């Protein structure tokens, strides 16, 4: 059976830590592991824009001894020109794994249900689990540990990053706080899933619309764009409600004095984060972007090894 990674809780808490440990090892010695030697191919399918994901998976698959094959989802027309089922049958005959960035979580679940090879979620409207692996690796590098740290995400608490932070940070035992406008709060089903995970890891979950409550003494401060891919038509409406949730030098006064700041990028300076913070000494966003490479290599190696 293939092991898939469609949402953050597809890795159990101990598995998550094993992947992060492997990511650290791979970062220290980039060419040591070659589970894709052959080379075996991995398909990278993009129905939405990409920079970091295409780059880091392509470089990572090559470093693992494999061959990345980028598929333009707009050309393939998955679900329109050809059904998800037929695409899955064709692609999975030729590759060792499929990495897909698309819109609905239901689409990637449909692919995974049919695929004999691992399917990895490279971002859907609901989750962005690969990013959370890189973020946790980055936090651990800078703070030395994960469990017990307070982790504040402020901004669009209803988006894919918020949902993935709920699940992934709960698995890592963090004190997870999400603050967003009342009309942009996370899916309650995912909050409930995060609370279940937290009960086993010692994590805690707070969801609020009060930005100071999330930021109070936080060790890690995180934000994301207010306009996710696919929401471009709502751009104007998605500004005013979020203004109080911008990460600025002033709002960071509420966080711990040694707080670090993460952002998955692309960032919009002057919107969800000020240039002063993004480009300032607390920002670890370039480490975070690099760690996509190491974390995703570790994930691929882990899923391939566990798929029988
Ligand atoms: N929430 C953002 C994340 C980008 C990596 C989006 O979906 O566009």
Boltz pocket constraint, residues with backbone or C-beta under 6 A from the ligand:
constraints:
  - pocket:
      binder: B
      contacts: [[A, 123], [A, 124], [A, 128], [A, 159], [A, 160], [A, 161], [A, 224], [A, 225], [A, 227], [A, 228], [A, 229], [A, 264], [A, 265], [A, 266]]
      max_distance: 6.0
